[in-house]
Amino acid sequence: MCLAEQYIRENIYNPITIADITAKTGINIRALQRLYRKYHNATPIQVLANYRIAAARAMILDGQVTSVRHLAAKLHFSNPGRFSKLYRTTYSCTPSEHIRAISRSGQ
């Protein structure tokens, strides 16, 4: 499981799949999913998405982002709407609201 966590963290900006994670760890898909459900109450891909949402917030706070679509693509979310929904669930505001707030405070 430590190998899986490390691989996920190291590949936040790369397109990876559950098959990539299992290939790296040597654990079959079902066993890896059971471990993640037990210890994270989530799937490995959900954990990856959470790391990506946290990375998105850090990029917004650093003033590196002006477009939600660009940010979603950079973090390998194929659907910017789904990305925005996950971001809002996590941080209680949409990424576009957060980007606007940061840009206003930087002026």
N, C-alpha and C positions, 0 to 999 in steps of 0.2 A: 504494500500500500504506500509506503514511503517513496518508492520509485515512481509510482503513478502520480502522487502529489507533486513530486519534483518535476516530472515530465510535463504535467499540466501547467505549472507555474512558469516553466521555461518556454512554453509555447503559446502564451497568451496571444501573441501577435501573429501566430502561424495557423494555417488551416489544418486542424487535426481532427481525427475521428476516434470513436471508441476502439476501433480496430488498431489504430496507431498506438493507443495507450496500452492495449493488451499485448501487442507485439513487443513493446518496450519492456513490459513487466513480466511477461511469460505467464500471466494469469488469464484464464479464459473469460470471456465476456460476462457470463452469468455469475461467476464467482466474484469478479470485480464489482459488478453491480450490487451483489449482496453485501460485500464489504462496505461499499459507499453508503448503502441504505442503513446499515448498522451503525456506522460511525459518523456519517454526515446527514443522515435522513434525506439523501438526495442521490441522484445518479452522478457518475463521473462527468457527464456532459453538463449537467446542471451546475456542478461545482466549477467547471471551466467557465460557464456563462457568468457565474458570480464573480470570479476573478476578473473576467473581462469588463464587467460593469464597474468594478472597483477601479480598474485601470482607466476606464472612460472618465470617471469622476476626477481622478488625479490629473488627467490631461486637460479637463475643463478648468480645474482650479489653477493649473499652471498657465492658462491662457493660450494653450496650443490649438484650440478648436474653435472654428467658426460655423461649422456645418454638421448637423446631426447625421445626415446621409453619409458624409465623408467619414465621420467618427465610427459609425456602424460598420461601414465597409472595412475600415482599417482593423477593426476588431473581429472581422469575419462573421458579422450578423448579416445574413442575406436579406432580412426584412427590417428596414429602419423602424417600422411601426412596432414590431415585436421588441426590438431593442429599446425603444422609448418606453414601452409598457413595463419591461423588466427594470429599467432605470427608475421609473416612477414608483414601482412597488418597493424598491430598495431605499430610495432617497426622498420619497414624498413630493417630488417635483419632476417634471420632464427634463430631459437633457437640454432642450431648447430654452426652457425657462431658466435653467441654471447658467447656460451660456450667456443669455441676455443679462442676468444679474451680475455675472462676473465682468462682462464688458462695460456695464454701467458703473460698476464700482472702480474700474480701472481708468475711467475718464477723468 
